[in-house]
């Protein structure tokens, strides 16, 4: 993955604007992460699958760390 070429925008109080960050990431990826509807937002299936893959990868790393620490 490429490094960000532009700094992330911050709100005046210093808090990260989640909405603007998500939209910037969607532009960078050239793909939507959410289906936006009048009722709200929902992760698109590809984003949901990517999050699940990241969770599985994190679990695998934790398992390796645990086996290294115990042995």
PDB file with SEQRES, HELIX, SHEET and CRYST1 records, atoms N, CA, C and O in Angstrom:
SEQRES   1 A   71  UNK UNK UNK UNK UNK UNK UNK UNK UNK UNK UNK UNK UNK          
SEQRES   2 A   71  UNK UNK UNK UNK UNK UNK UNK UNK UNK UNK UNK UNK UNK          
SEQRES   3 A   71  UNK UNK UNK UNK UNK UNK UNK UNK UNK UNK UNK UNK UNK          
SEQRES   4 A   71  UNK UNK UNK UNK UNK UNK UNK UNK UNK UNK UNK UNK UNK          
SEQRES   5 A   71  UNK UNK UNK UNK UNK UNK UNK UNK UNK UNK UNK UNK UNK          
SEQRES   6 A   71  UNK UNK UNK UNK UNK UNK                                      
HELIX    1 AA1 UNK A   18  UNK A   29  1                                  12    
HELIX    2 AA2 UNK A   45  UNK A   70  1                                  26    
SHEET    1 AA1 2 UNK A  34  UNK A  36  0                                        
SHEET    2 AA1 2 UNK A  41  UNK A  43 -1                                        
CRYST1    1.000    1.000    1.000  90.00  90.00  90.00 P 1           1          
ATOM      1  N   UNK A   1       0.837  -1.170   0.000  1.00  0.00           N  
ATOM      2  CA  UNK A   1       0.000   0.000   0.000  1.00  0.00           C  
ATOM      3  C   UNK A   1       0.883   1.234   0.000  1.00  0.00           C  
ATOM      4  O   UNK A   1       1.962   1.235   0.593  1.00  0.00           O  
ATOM      5  N   UNK A   2       0.429   2.275  -0.660  1.00  0.00           N  
ATOM      6  CA  UNK A   2       1.206   3.503  -0.755  1.00  0.00           C  
ATOM      7  C   UNK A   2       1.116   4.307   0.527  1.00  0.00           C  
ATOM      8  O   UNK A   2       0.146   4.217   1.280  1.00  0.00           O  
ATOM      9  N   UNK A   3       2.142   5.086   0.748  1.00  0.00           N  
ATOM     10  CA  UNK A   3       2.107   6.015   1.878  1.00  0.00           C  
ATOM     11  C   UNK A   3       1.253   7.206   1.474  1.00  0.00           C  
ATOM     12  O   UNK A   3       1.183   7.555   0.296  1.00  0.00           O  
ATOM     13  N   UNK A   4       0.610   7.823   2.444  1.00  0.00           N  
ATOM     14  CA  UNK A   4      -0.213   8.999   2.181  1.00  0.00           C  
ATOM     15  C   UNK A   4       0.657  10.139   1.682  1.00  0.00           C  
ATOM     16  O   UNK A   4       1.710  10.425   2.252  1.00  0.00           O  
ATOM     17  N   UNK A   5       0.213  10.785   0.618  1.00  0.00           N  
ATOM     18  CA  UNK A   5       0.955  11.929   0.123  1.00  0.00           C  
ATOM     19  C   UNK A   5       0.452  13.227   0.730  1.00  0.00           C  
ATOM     20  O   UNK A   5       1.145  14.243   0.688  1.00  0.00           O  
ATOM     21  N   UNK A   6      -0.761  13.200   1.300  1.00  0.00           N  
ATOM     22  CA  UNK A   6      -1.345  14.393   1.897  1.00  0.00           C  
ATOM     23  C   UNK A   6      -1.628  14.139   3.366  1.00  0.00           C  
ATOM     24  O   UNK A   6      -1.982  13.024   3.747  1.00  0.00           O  
ATOM     25  N   UNK A   7      -1.474  15.170   4.199  1.00  0.00           N  
ATOM     26  CA  UNK A   7      -1.799  14.980   5.618  1.00  0.00           C  
ATOM     27  C   UNK A   7      -3.299  14.787   5.802  1.00  0.00           C  
ATOM     28  O   UNK A   7      -4.099  15.282   5.008  1.00  0.00           O  
ATOM     29  N   UNK A   8      -3.669  14.072   6.844  1.00  0.00           N  
ATOM     30  CA  UNK A   8      -5.067  13.860   7.180  1.00  0.00           C  
ATOM     31  C   UNK A   8      -5.620  15.137   7.799  1.00  0.00           C  
ATOM     32  O   UNK A   8      -4.965  15.772   8.625  1.00  0.00           O  
ATOM     33  N   UNK A   9      -6.835  15.508   7.391  1.00  0.00           N  
ATOM     34  CA  UNK A   9      -7.455  16.729   7.921  1.00  0.00           C  
ATOM     35  C   UNK A   9      -7.910  16.522   9.356  1.00  0.00           C  
ATOM     36  O   UNK A   9      -8.415  15.456   9.709  1.00  0.00           O  
ATOM     37  N   UNK A  10      -7.731  17.540  10.175  1.00  0.00           N  
ATOM     38  CA  UNK A  10      -8.169  17.495  11.560  1.00  0.00           C  
ATOM     39  C   UNK A  10      -9.213  18.579  11.786  1.00  0.00           C  
ATOM     40  O   UNK A  10      -9.156  19.644  11.172  1.00  0.00           O  
ATOM     41  N   UNK A  11     -10.152  18.307  12.659  1.00  0.00           N  
ATOM     42  CA  UNK A  11     -11.157  19.295  13.044  1.00  0.00           C  
ATOM     43  C   UNK A  11     -10.483  20.347  13.921  1.00  0.00           C  
ATOM     44  O   UNK A  11      -9.402  20.101  14.456  1.00  0.00           O  
ATOM     45  N   UNK A  12     -11.114  21.532  14.078  1.00  0.00           N  
ATOM     46  CA  UNK A  12     -10.497  22.598  14.880  1.00  0.00           C  
ATOM     47  C   UNK A  12     -10.119  22.177  16.291  1.00  0.00           C  
ATOM     48  O   UNK A  12      -9.137  22.685  16.833  1.00  0.00           O  
ATOM     49  N   UNK A  13     -10.863  21.269  16.899  1.00  0.00           N  
ATOM     50  CA  UNK A  13     -10.536  20.850  18.265  1.00  0.00           C  
ATOM     51  C   UNK A  13      -9.454  19.778  18.296  1.00  0.00           C  
ATOM     52  O   UNK A  13      -9.112  19.272  19.365  1.00  0.00           O  
ATOM     53  N   UNK A  14      -8.914  19.430  17.133  1.00  0.00           N  
ATOM     54  CA  UNK A  14      -7.854  18.443  17.062  1.00  0.00           C  
ATOM     55  C   UNK A  14      -8.345  17.025  16.837  1.00  0.00           C  
ATOM     56  O   UNK A  14      -7.534  16.121  16.637  1.00  0.00           O  
ATOM     57  N   UNK A  15      -9.644  16.810  16.864  1.00  0.00           N  
ATOM     58  CA  UNK A  15     -10.186  15.465  16.649  1.00  0.00           C  
ATOM     59  C   UNK A  15     -10.191  15.152  15.157  1.00  0.00           C  
ATOM     60  O   UNK A  15     -10.448  16.017  14.320  1.00  0.00           O  
ATOM     61  N   UNK A  16      -9.908  13.930  14.860  1.00  0.00           N  
ATOM     62  CA  UNK A  16      -9.901  13.480  13.474  1.00  0.00           C  
ATOM     63  C   UNK A  16     -11.323  13.454  12.948  1.00  0.00           C  
ATOM     64  O   UNK A  16     -12.209  12.906  13.604  1.00  0.00           O  
ATOM     65  N   UNK A  17     -11.558  14.023  11.800  1.00  0.00           N  
ATOM     66  CA  UNK A  17     -12.874  13.969  11.179  1.00  0.00           C  
ATOM     67  C   UNK A  17     -13.011  12.622  10.488  1.00  0.00           C  
ATOM     68  O   UNK A  17     -12.452  12.404   9.413  1.00  0.00           O  
ATOM     69  N   UNK A  18     -13.752  11.728  11.109  1.00  0.00           N  
ATOM     70  CA  UNK A  18     -13.879  10.364  10.603  1.00  0.00           C  
ATOM     71  C   UNK A  18     -14.493  10.362   9.217  1.00  0.00           C  
ATOM     72  O   UNK A  18     -14.017   9.658   8.326  1.00  0.00           O  
ATOM     73  N   UNK A  19     -15.534  11.135   9.028  1.00  0.00           N  
ATOM     74  CA  UNK A  19     -16.227  11.159   7.747  1.00  0.00           C  
ATOM     75  C   UNK A  19     -15.293  11.596   6.620  1.00  0.00           C  
ATOM     76  O   UNK A  19     -15.252  10.965   5.564  1.00  0.00           O  
ATOM     77  N   UNK A  20     -14.551  12.665   6.845  1.00  0.00           N  
ATOM     78  CA  UNK A  20     -13.651  13.148   5.797  1.00  0.00           C  
ATOM     79  C   UNK A  20     -12.496  12.178   5.571  1.00  0.00           C  
ATOM     80  O   UNK A  20     -12.014  12.044   4.447  1.00  0.00           O  
ATOM     81  N   UNK A  21     -12.054  11.511   6.612  1.00  0.00           N  
ATOM     82  CA  UNK A  21     -10.987  10.535   6.468  1.00  0.00           C  
ATOM     83  C   UNK A  21     -11.455   9.326   5.671  1.00  0.00           C  
ATOM     84  O   UNK A  21     -10.729   8.822   4.814  1.00  0.00           O  
ATOM     85  N   UNK A  22     -12.677   8.859   5.955  1.00  0.00           N  
ATOM     86  CA  UNK A  22     -13.226   7.721   5.216  1.00  0.00           C  
ATOM     87  C   UNK A  22     -13.380   8.090   3.742  1.00  0.00           C  
ATOM     88  O   UNK A  22     -13.020   7.309   2.861  1.00  0.00           O  
ATOM     89  N   UNK A  23     -13.908   9.267   3.480  1.00  0.00           N  
ATOM     90  CA  UNK A  23     -14.075   9.696   2.081  1.00  0.00           C  
ATOM     91  C   UNK A  23     -12.719   9.816   1.375  1.00  0.00           C  
ATOM     92  O   UNK A  23     -12.599   9.452   0.205  1.00  0.00           O  
ATOM     93  N   UNK A  24     -11.708  10.318   2.071  1.00  0.00           N  
ATOM     94  CA  UNK A  24     -10.371  10.422   1.479  1.00  0.00           C  
ATOM     95  C   UNK A  24      -9.816   9.030   1.176  1.00  0.00           C  
ATOM     96  O   UNK A  24      -9.202   8.818   0.131  1.00  0.00           O  
ATOM     97  N   UNK A  25     -10.031   8.091   2.085  1.00  0.00           N  
ATOM     98  CA  UNK A  25      -9.569   6.724   1.859  1.00  0.00           C  
ATOM     99  C   UNK A  25     -10.306   6.107   0.678  1.00  0.00           C  
ATOM    100  O   UNK A  25      -9.698   5.408  -0.132  1.00  0.00           O  
ATOM    101  N   UNK A  26     -11.601   6.355   0.571  1.00  0.00           N  
ATOM    102  CA  UNK A  26     -12.362   5.843  -0.571  1.00  0.00           C  
ATOM    103  C   UNK A  26     -11.832   6.416  -1.882  1.00  0.00           C  
ATOM    104  O   UNK A  26     -11.736   5.700  -2.878  1.00  0.00           O  
ATOM    105  N   UNK A  27     -11.490   7.699  -1.886  1.00  0.00           N  
ATOM    106  CA  UNK A  27     -10.912   8.289  -3.106  1.00  0.00           C  
ATOM    107  C   UNK A  27      -9.572   7.646  -3.428  1.00  0.00           C  
ATOM    108  O   UNK A  27      -9.287   7.340  -4.586  1.00  0.00           O  
ATOM    109  N   UNK A  28      -8.755   7.444  -2.411  1.00  0.00           N  
ATOM    110  CA  UNK A  28      -7.436   6.848  -2.616  1.00  0.00           C  
ATOM    111  C   UNK A  28      -7.555   5.423  -3.142  1.00  0.00           C  
ATOM    112  O   UNK A  28      -6.809   5.021  -4.035  1.00  0.00           O  
ATOM    113  N   UNK A  29      -8.497   4.660  -2.586  1.00  0.00           N  
ATOM    114  CA  UNK A  29      -8.693   3.274  -3.014  1.00  0.00           C  
ATOM    115  C   UNK A  29      -9.493   3.167  -4.307  1.00  0.00           C  
ATOM    116  O   UNK A  29      -9.517   2.119  -4.952  1.00  0.00           O  
ATOM    117  N   UNK A  30     -10.143   4.262  -4.674  1.00  0.00           N  
ATOM    118  CA  UNK A  30     -11.033   4.291  -5.839  1.00  0.00           C  
ATOM    119  C   UNK A  30     -12.141   3.254  -5.712  1.00  0.00           C  
ATOM    120  O   UNK A  30     -12.513   2.587  -6.678  1.00  0.00           O  
ATOM    121  N   UNK A  31     -12.663   3.139  -4.474  1.00  0.00           N  
ATOM    122  CA  UNK A  31     -13.735   2.188  -4.198  1.00  0.00           C  
ATOM    123  C   UNK A  31     -14.489   2.631  -2.953  1.00  0.00           C  
ATOM    124  O   UNK A  31     -13.883   3.120  -1.999  1.00  0.00           O  
ATOM    125  N   UNK A  32     -15.801   2.464  -2.958  1.00  0.00           N  
ATOM    126  CA  UNK A  32     -16.568   2.826  -1.762  1.00  0.00           C  
ATOM    127  C   UNK A  32     -16.370   1.802  -0.658  1.00  0.00           C  
ATOM    128  O   UNK A  32     -16.208   0.611  -0.925  1.00  0.00           O  
ATOM    129  N   UNK A  33     -16.383   2.269   0.581  1.00  0.00           N  
ATOM    130  CA  UNK A  33     -16.322   1.385   1.734  1.00  0.00           C  
ATOM    131  C   UNK A  33     -17.692   1.219   2.365  1.00  0.00           C  
ATOM    132  O   UNK A  33     -17.949   0.238   3.063  1.00  0.00           O  
ATOM    133  N   UNK A  34     -18.579   2.191   2.116  1.00  0.00           N  
ATOM    134  CA  UNK A  34     -19.923   2.177   2.692  1.00  0.00           C  
ATOM    135  C   UNK A  34     -20.958   2.395   1.607  1.00  0.00           C  
ATOM    136  O   UNK A  34     -20.713   3.124   0.646  1.00  0.00           O  
ATOM    137  N   UNK A  35     -22.110   1.769   1.756  1.00  0.00           N  
ATOM    138  CA  UNK A  35     -23.286   2.107   0.966  1.00  0.00           C  
ATOM    139  C   UNK A  35     -23.997   3.195   1.739  1.00  0.00           C  
ATOM    140  O   UNK A  35     -24.414   2.969   2.875  1.00  0.00           O  
ATOM    141  N   UNK A  36     -24.145   4.361   1.156  1.00  0.00           N  
ATOM    142  CA  UNK A  36     -24.803   5.472   1.832  1.00  0.00           C  
ATOM    143  C   UNK A  36     -26.261   5.507   1.388  1.00  0.00           C  
ATOM    144  O   UNK A  36     -26.558   5.583   0.196  1.00  0.00           O  
ATOM    145  N   UNK A  37     -27.152   5.451   2.350  1.00  0.00           N  
ATOM    146  CA  UNK A  37     -28.590   5.450   2.091  1.00  0.00           C  
ATOM    147  C   UNK A  37     -29.237   6.560   2.902  1.00  0.00           C  
ATOM    148  O   UNK A  37     -28.606   7.101   3.810  1.00  0.00           O  
ATOM    149  N   UNK A  38     -30.483   6.914   2.595  1.00  0.00           N  
ATOM    150  CA  UNK A  38     -31.158   7.930   3.401  1.00  0.00           C  
ATOM    151  C   UNK A  38     -31.296   7.525   4.874  1.00  0.00           C  
ATOM    152  O   UNK A  38     -31.404   8.384   5.749  1.00  0.00           O  
ATOM    153  N   UNK A  39     -31.292   6.224   5.141  1.00  0.00           N  
ATOM    154  CA  UNK A  39     -31.461   5.728   6.506  1.00  0.00           C  
ATOM    155  C   UNK A  39     -30.137   5.710   7.261  1.00  0.00           C  
ATOM    156  O   UNK A  39     -30.130   5.825   8.486  1.00  0.00           O  
ATOM    157  N   UNK A  40     -29.036   5.571   6.564  1.00  0.00           N  
ATOM    158  CA  UNK A  40     -27.733   5.496   7.227  1.00  0.00           C  
ATOM    159  C   UNK A  40     -26.685   4.926   6.301  1.00  0.00           C  
ATOM    160  O   UNK A  40     -26.801   5.030   5.080  1.00  0.00           O  
ATOM    161  N   UNK A  41     -25.672   4.331   6.873  1.00  0.00           N  
ATOM    162  CA  UNK A  41     -24.574   3.772   6.110  1.00  0.00           C  
ATOM    163  C   UNK A  41     -24.348   2.328   6.528  1.00  0.00           C  
ATOM    164  O   UNK A  41     -24.575   1.959   7.680  1.00  0.00           O  
ATOM    165  N   UNK A  42     -23.901   1.524   5.585  1.00  0.00           N  
ATOM    166  CA  UNK A  42     -23.571   0.130   5.862  1.00  0.00           C  
ATOM    167  C   UNK A  42     -22.318  -0.222   5.079  1.00  0.00           C  
ATOM    168  O   UNK A  42     -22.127   0.233   3.951  1.00  0.00           O  
ATOM    169  N   UNK A  43     -21.466  -1.038   5.691  1.00  0.00           N  
ATOM    170  CA  UNK A  43     -20.263  -1.474   4.979  1.00  0.00           C  
ATOM    171  C   UNK A  43     -20.652  -2.228   3.720  1.00  0.00           C  
ATOM    172  O   UNK A  43     -21.580  -3.037   3.734  1.00  0.00           O  
ATOM    173  N   UNK A  44     -19.938  -1.961   2.629  1.00  0.00           N  
ATOM    174  CA  UNK A  44     -20.167  -2.736   1.420  1.00  0.00           C  
ATOM    175  C   UNK A  44     -19.560  -4.119   1.638  1.00  0.00           C  
ATOM    176  O   UNK A  44     -18.649  -4.264   2.453  1.00  0.00           O  
ATOM    177  N   UNK A  45     -20.043  -5.134   0.931  1.00  0.00           N  
ATOM    178  CA  UNK A  45     -19.547  -6.496   1.157  1.00  0.00           C  
ATOM    179  C   UNK A  45     -18.026  -6.637   1.064  1.00  0.00           C  
ATOM    180  O   UNK A  45     -17.430  -7.364   1.859  1.00  0.00           O  
ATOM    181  N   UNK A  46     -17.396  -5.962   0.120  1.00  0.00           N  
ATOM    182  CA  UNK A  46     -15.938  -6.070  -0.008  1.00  0.00           C  
ATOM    183  C   UNK A  46     -15.231  -5.500   1.213  1.00  0.00           C  
ATOM    184  O   UNK A  46     -14.230  -6.058   1.662  1.00  0.00           O  
ATOM    185  N   UNK A  47     -15.735  -4.402   1.755  1.00  0.00           N  
ATOM    186  CA  UNK A  47     -15.137  -3.823   2.961  1.00  0.00           C  
ATOM    187  C   UNK A  47     -15.336  -4.753   4.144  1.00  0.00           C  
ATOM    188  O   UNK A  47     -14.434  -4.924   4.964  1.00  0.00           O  
ATOM    189  N   UNK A  48     -16.520  -5.357   4.236  1.00  0.00           N  
ATOM    190  CA  UNK A  48     -16.796  -6.300   5.322  1.00  0.00           C  
ATOM    191  C   UNK A  48     -15.838  -7.494   5.235  1.00  0.00           C  
ATOM    192  O   UNK A  48     -15.311  -7.940   6.255  1.00  0.00           O  
ATOM    193  N   UNK A  49     -15.614  -8.005   4.037  1.00  0.00           N  
ATOM    194  CA  UNK A  49     -14.703  -9.135   3.850  1.00  0.00           C  
ATOM    195  C   UNK A  49     -13.265  -8.748   4.189  1.00  0.00           C  
ATOM    196  O   UNK A  49     -12.525  -9.545   4.766  1.00  0.00           O  
ATOM    197  N   UNK A  50     -12.875  -7.541   3.835  1.00  0.00           N  
ATOM    198  CA  UNK A  50     -11.522  -7.066   4.145  1.00  0.00           C  
ATOM    199  C   UNK A  50     -11.324  -6.939   5.650  1.00  0.00           C  
ATOM    200  O   UNK A  50     -10.275  -7.312   6.177  1.00  0.00           O  
ATOM    201  N   UNK A  51     -12.328  -6.415   6.338  1.00  0.00           N  
ATOM    202  CA  UNK A  51     -12.226  -6.316   7.798  1.00  0.00           C  
ATOM    203  C   UNK A  51     -12.121  -7.695   8.432  1.00  0.00           C  
ATOM    204  O   UNK A  51     -11.356  -7.879   9.379  1.00  0.00           O  
ATOM    205  N   UNK A  52     -12.871  -8.662   7.931  1.00  0.00           N  
ATOM    206  CA  UNK A  52     -12.811 -10.023   8.471  1.00  0.00           C  
ATOM    207  C   UNK A  52     -11.427 -10.627   8.227  1.00  0.00           C  
ATOM    208  O   UNK A  52     -10.873 -11.287   9.106  1.00  0.00           O  
ATOM    209  N   UNK A  53     -10.872 -10.401   7.041  1.00  0.00           N  
ATOM    210  CA  UNK A  53      -9.531 -10.906   6.742  1.00  0.00           C  
ATOM    211  C   UNK A  53      -8.498 -10.275   7.679  1.00  0.00           C  
ATOM    212  O   UNK A  53      -7.568 -10.948   8.125  1.00  0.00           O  
ATOM    213  N   UNK A  54      -8.661  -8.993   7.973  1.00  0.00           N  
ATOM    214  CA  UNK A  54      -7.745  -8.321   8.899  1.00  0.00           C  
ATOM    215  C   UNK A  54      -7.877  -8.898  10.308  1.00  0.00           C  
ATOM    216  O   UNK A  54      -6.879  -9.064  11.010  1.00  0.00           O  
ATOM    217  N   UNK A  55      -9.105  -9.204  10.720  1.00  0.00           N  
ATOM    218  CA  UNK A  55      -9.310  -9.822  12.034  1.00  0.00           C  
ATOM    219  C   UNK A  55      -8.632 -11.189  12.100  1.00  0.00           C  
ATOM    220  O   UNK A  55      -7.993 -11.521  13.099  1.00  0.00           O  
ATOM    221  N   UNK A  56      -8.770 -11.978  11.038  1.00  0.00           N  
ATOM    222  CA  UNK A  56      -8.143 -13.303  11.012  1.00  0.00           C  
ATOM    223  C   UNK A  56      -6.618 -13.191  11.042  1.00  0.00           C  
ATOM    224  O   UNK A  56      -5.946 -13.978  11.708  1.00  0.00           O  
ATOM    225  N   UNK A  57      -6.083 -12.220  10.326  1.00  0.00           N  
ATOM    226  CA  UNK A  57      -4.635 -12.010  10.325  1.00  0.00           C  
ATOM    227  C   UNK A  57      -4.149 -11.612  11.718  1.00  0.00           C  
ATOM    228  O   UNK A  57      -3.115 -12.089  12.186  1.00  0.00           O  
ATOM    229  N   UNK A  58      -4.902 -10.737  12.370  1.00  0.00           N  
ATOM    230  CA  UNK A  58      -4.538 -10.310  13.730  1.00  0.00           C  
ATOM    231  C   UNK A  58      -4.572 -11.506  14.687  1.00  0.00           C  
ATOM    232  O   UNK A  58      -3.683 -11.658  15.526  1.00  0.00           O  
ATOM    233  N   UNK A  59      -5.590 -12.348  14.560  1.00  0.00           N  
ATOM    234  CA  UNK A  59      -5.683 -13.537  15.408  1.00  0.00           C  
ATOM    235  C   UNK A  59      -4.506 -14.479  15.161  1.00  0.00           C  
ATOM    236  O   UNK A  59      -3.976 -15.068  16.103  1.00  0.00           O  
ATOM    237  N   UNK A  60      -4.097 -14.623  13.908  1.00  0.00           N  
ATOM    238  CA  UNK A  60      -2.969 -15.494  13.581  1.00  0.00           C  
ATOM    239  C   UNK A  60      -1.673 -14.957  14.188  1.00  0.00           C  
ATOM    240  O   UNK A  60      -0.865 -15.725  14.711  1.00  0.00           O  
ATOM    241  N   UNK A  61      -1.478 -13.650  14.119  1.00  0.00           N  
ATOM    242  CA  UNK A  61      -0.280 -13.037  14.708  1.00  0.00           C  
ATOM    243  C   UNK A  61      -0.303 -13.215  16.221  1.00  0.00           C  
ATOM    244  O   UNK A  61       0.721 -13.533  16.826  1.00  0.00           O  
ATOM    245  N   UNK A  62      -1.466 -13.012  16.834  1.00  0.00           N  
ATOM    246  CA  UNK A  62      -1.580 -13.201  18.292  1.00  0.00           C  
ATOM    247  C   UNK A  62      -1.271 -14.643  18.678  1.00  0.00           C  
ATOM    248  O   UNK A  62      -0.633 -14.888  19.702  1.00  0.00           O  
ATOM    249  N   UNK A  63      -1.722 -15.606  17.860  1.00  0.00           N  
ATOM    250  CA  UNK A  63      -1.467 -17.020  18.145  1.00  0.00           C  
ATOM    251  C   UNK A  63       0.028 -17.323  18.077  1.00  0.00           C  
ATOM    252  O   UNK A  63       0.555 -18.065  18.906  1.00  0.00           O  
ATOM    253  N   UNK A  64       0.704 -16.748  17.092  1.00  0.00           N  
ATOM    254  CA  UNK A  64       2.150 -16.962  16.966  1.00  0.00           C  
ATOM    255  C   UNK A  64       2.877 -16.332  18.129  1.00  0.00           C  
ATOM    256  O   UNK A  64       3.801 -16.930  18.682  1.00  0.00           O  
ATOM    257  N   UNK A  65       2.477 -15.143  18.507  1.00  0.00           N  
ATOM    258  CA  UNK A  65       3.098 -14.483  19.662  1.00  0.00           C  
ATOM    259  C   UNK A  65       2.921 -15.319  20.912  1.00  0.00           C  
ATOM    260  O   UNK A  65       3.847 -15.472  21.708  1.00  0.00           O  
ATOM    261  N   UNK A  66       1.724 -15.861  21.078  1.00  0.00           N  
ATOM    262  CA  UNK A  66       1.453 -16.687  22.259  1.00  0.00           C  
ATOM    263  C   UNK A  66       2.280 -17.948  22.272  1.00  0.00           C  
ATOM    264  O   UNK A  66       2.756 -18.362  23.329  1.00  0.00           O  
ATOM    265  N   UNK A  67       2.464 -18.574  21.111  1.00  0.00           N  
ATOM    266  CA  UNK A  67       3.245 -19.815  21.078  1.00  0.00           C  
ATOM    267  C   UNK A  67       4.733 -19.529  21.289  1.00  0.00           C  
ATOM    268  O   UNK A  67       5.451 -20.350  21.859  1.00  0.00           O  
ATOM    269  N   UNK A  68       5.188 -18.374  20.832  1.00  0.00           N  
ATOM    270  CA  UNK A  68       6.599 -18.006  21.026  1.00  0.00           C  
ATOM    271  C   UNK A  68       6.860 -17.667  22.489  1.00  0.00           C  
ATOM    272  O   UNK A  68       7.907 -18.018  23.033  1.00  0.00           O  
ATOM    273  N   UNK A  69       5.924 -16.995  23.116  1.00  0.00           N  
ATOM    274  CA  UNK A  69       6.093 -16.606  24.509  1.00  0.00           C  
ATOM    275  C   UNK A  69       6.015 -17.804  25.440  1.00  0.00           C  
ATOM    276  O   UNK A  69       6.666 -17.835  26.484  1.00  0.00           O  
ATOM    277  N   UNK A  70       5.212 -18.793  25.052  1.00  0.00           N  
ATOM    278  CA  UNK A  70       5.038 -19.975  25.908  1.00  0.00           C  
ATOM    279  C   UNK A  70       6.094 -21.029  25.713  1.00  0.00           C  
ATOM    280  O   UNK A  70       6.208 -21.936  26.538  1.00  0.00           O  
ATOM    281  N   UNK A  71       6.867 -20.945  24.659  1.00  0.00           N  
ATOM    282  CA  UNK A  71       7.787 -22.037  24.369  1.00  0.00           C  
ATOM    283  C   UNK A  71       9.187 -21.640  24.524  1.00  0.00           C  
ATOM    284  O   UNK A  71      10.087 -22.454  24.314  1.00  0.00           O  
TER     285      UNK A  71                                                      
END                                                                             
